[in-house]
């Protein structure tokens, strides 16, 4: 770490010199412009950007289906505004996979296609993004999915269960967008400025969004199990509904804590959420004992449902921890 003394120039301007090694490595010389980005009691500086879009090129010659989808997501989350996927000849299956992958990502559109490449571009202006709104939407969709999945299970409604599983793509779209913004804020202070959030808050929101994405995954898992379970005994159905209500309440309370602006309120809500988890664990054990009396096939599948609801409460506990850390006094 290097230090510099602040100088007073001309009676009204404070100046500080830049370390020569850093300046040289970043192409800074006399006359270069530096950007300053205030963040609380810190001031970040960086060489003035050239503007324009970040472009990335990826060879997809041997990629198919899931691997190709993951590659598109990787480039998007990595922060590229223009993504060119190229090979000697892109076949119809690859084109279809690329289009389907782009539809799963907020703002990404196919803008050019040739026999050798497909180019995608993020058409969403960073200034229009609201990470807070995205996570609020994730919260609503994920917890609604969970409630509907349990209802589909106890009501033996296969169509309703299929609808729940279809909604997982909506949560994934918001999750990938949040991850993209988070990485942008870490890599470049302009990224945090564009979304009007400090980088520390971006981290907290990213952590919360990750837990909501997992809740949605478990809701999908329950919905898929619901299509394979013909009937749930009334006593077990009631116990599962009560377990769902308790698990969901942990997540709801924890998210309230994460979004609370007042530190005392945030800590109170976070502690409330965390204190509910032992009660959920007790309910989990009670339901496990209840379904153990069923035939082995029913018991095994309903046991997976119980596990998903238990994990949901744990994810809420993770959000509560993040909320406490956000509300904690600064050193």
N, C-alpha and C positions, 0 to 999 in steps of 0.2 A: 504494500500500500504506500502510495506517495501522498505527501501533503504539500499544500501551497498556501502562502500568505495572501490575504485579500489586500489589494492596494486601492487607495483612493486617488482617482485621476480627475483633474480639472475641478476639484472641489465638490463634484456631485455624482461621479460615476465610480462604481466599484468594479475593479478588474481582477482577474486571476489568470495565471498562465496555465497552459496545457502541457502535460508531459510530452516531450518530444517523441519518445518511442511510440506512444499511443497515436499521436497525430500523424506520424509517418506511416504507421501501419494502416491507417484509415484514409490515406490520401489527402491529408489536411496540410495546407501551406498558407502563407500570407495571402489574405484576400478570400480564403474559403469561408463559407457560412456555416454556422452551428445552430442547431435547433435546441431550444430549452423547453423542458416539459415539467412544470411544477406538479408535485404529488405530495400533498400534506406538507411536512417540514423538510422534504427532500426536493432536490432539483436535478432532474435527469438531463443529460445532454447527449446529442448524437450528431454525426455529420448530416447536413441537410440532404434529404432524400431527393432522388431524381424524379420521383413520381412515376406514373405508369403502372402497369400490371405486372405482377410476378408470374412468370411463365415457366412451366415445367414440361419436359418431354420424357415419356416412358415407353420402352420397348415391351410390347405385350405379345410377342410372337408365340410363346408357349403357354400363355395364360388362358384359362377357360372358366366360365361360370363363377364359382365362389371366389377363386383366386383373383380373377379379373375384377369382380365387384369390390373385393378388399383393396385392390390397387387403386381404383377410382376414389374410394373413401379415404385412403391414405393420402393421396395427393390433395384432396379437398381439405381435409382436416389439417394437413401440413401447411396450408395457407396459400396455395397457388390459385391465382385468379384465372389463368388460362392453362388448360391441361391438354396436351397433345399425346394421344395414344397411337403408336405407330408400329407397323410390321410390314413385311414384304407384300402381304395381301390380307386384309381384314375380312374374315368370312361372315356369313349372315348370323351365325350363332354369337360371335363376338359382338357384332353391332347391336344385336338384341340385348345382350347382357349389359353393354355400356349404356344403352338408352334406359334400361330398367334401373341401373345403378344411379344414373343422374336424376331420375324421378324421385329417388329416396333422399335427395340432398337439397336443402333449401337454396334456391337461387341458381343452381347449376343447370345449364342448358347446352344442348348440342348446337354449335354454330357453324360447323363445317365438316363435311364428310368427303373423302376420296377413297380410291381403292386401297391406298396405303396408310391412311390415318383418319382418326376421328378427333376433332377438337371440341373441347368443352370450355365454357366460360361461366364464371360466377357473375351474374348480372345484378346481384343485390348490392346496393350501396351500403357500406358499413355504417354510415350515419343513420340509416333507417333501422338498424338492428337494435333490439331491446332484449338484452339477456334476461333482465328481470321478468319481462313479459313471457319470454320463451319458457323459463322455468315455472312460472305460474301456470302456463298452459300444460307443461309436462305433468305438474302436480295434479291438475284436474283430470287429465286423460288417464294417467297411470292409476290413480285411486278409483276412478270410475270403472276402469277395466277390471280392477281387482274385485270390486263389489259385484259387477255384472258376471264375472267368471264364477264366483261363489253361488250367485243366484242361478246361473245356468246349470251348475252342478246339482244343486238341491232340487231344482225344478225339472231336471232331466230334459233340458232344451238344447238340442244339438245345434240348431240354427243360431241361437243366441251365443253359444260358445264360439262358433265360427266367426261371428261378428266381432267378438272380443279379440280373437287372435289377429284379425285384419287390422285392428287399430294400433297394433304394436309398431307398424311402420311410421305412424304419426309421431310417436314418442322418439323413435330412432332419428327421424329427421331433425327434431329439435335438439336432441343430444349431440349429433354431429355438428350442428351449427354452433352450439355452445362450446364444444371442444375446439372448433376452429377459431372462435373469438378468443378463447383462453390462450391458445398457443400464440396467436397474433399479439396479444397483450404482453406475453412473456418475452417474445422475440423483439418487439419494437414498441417503444413507449407511445408511438402514434396510434397503435392499435387500441390501447386503453383510452386514449383521448377521444378517439372516434366514437366509442360506445359510452363515453362519459362515466366510466367507472374506474376507481383505483385498481391497480393490479392485484392487490390483496383481496379485494372484494370479488374480482373475477375468479380468483382461486377458490374462495368460499362457495360461490355460486356453481362453479364447475364441480366441486366436491358434492354439493347437494344434488345437482343434476344427475351425476353418476348413480347415486342411490335411487333416484326416481326411475332411471332407466332399468335398473335391476328389479325394482318393484313391478314394472310393466312386463319384464321377462317372466317373472313368476306368475303374474296374472295370465299370461299366454300359456304357461305350463299347466295351470289349473284348468283353463279353458280346453286345452287338448285332452287332459284327463277326463273332463266332463263328458266328452264325446264317446269315451270308452266305458263309462260307468252307467249302467242301466238304471239303477235305483239306489237311493241313499235312505236308509232307515230314518224315521222321523226324529228319533232321539239324537242320532249322529248329525243329522242336518241342522238341528237346533244348536248343537254344540259347536259345529263348524261356523255357523252364522255368528255366534257370540265371539268366537275366536277371531273371526275376520274383523268384527267391530272393534275389538280391543287392539289388534295389530294396526289397523288403519288409523285409529286415534293417536297412536304413538307417532306415526308419520305426519299426520296433520298438525299435531302440537309442535313437533320438531321443526316443521317448515314455517310455522308461525314464528317460532323463535329465530330462525335464520333470517326472516324478513323484518323482524322487529328493529326499529331504529333506536329505541331507548335501551341501553345496555342492561338496566335492572330488569326490565320486562323480558328481554331476551334470555337472560340467565334463569329467571323464574320459570319461563315456559320450557326451556331446555331441561332444567332439573325435573319438571313435571313429566316431560316425555320420558326421560331416563328412568324415573321411578316407576313407571308403568311396566317396564320390561319384565321384572320378576313376576308380576301378576300374569303377564302373557305366558311366561314359562310354566307357571302353575296350571294354566288352562291347557297348554300343550300337553302336559303330562296326563291331565284328566281325559282329554279327547283321545290320546293314544291308548289309554286303558280301556276306553269305551269301544273303540273300533277294533281292538284286539279280539273282541268277542265275535266279530263277524267272520265270514268265510275268508280263507287266506287271500284270495284274489282281491276281494273288496278291501280287506284290511291293508294290503300292500299299496294299492292305488290311493286310498284315502290317506294313508300315512304320508305319501308324497305331497298331498294337498296340505296336510298339517305342517309339514316341513316348510313349504313355501310361505305359509302364513307366519310361521315362526321367524323365518328369515326376513320377512317384511318388517316385523317389529325391530329386528336387529338393524336393518337399514335406517329405520327411523332413529335408532339410537346413535348411529354414525352421524346423521344430520344434526342431532342434538349436540354432539361433541363439537362439530364444526361451528354451530351457533354460539356455544360457550366460548370457543377460542376467538371468534369474531368480536364478542362483547367484552372480552377480558381487558383489563387496563393495559395501556401501552407502557413499556419500560422507558 
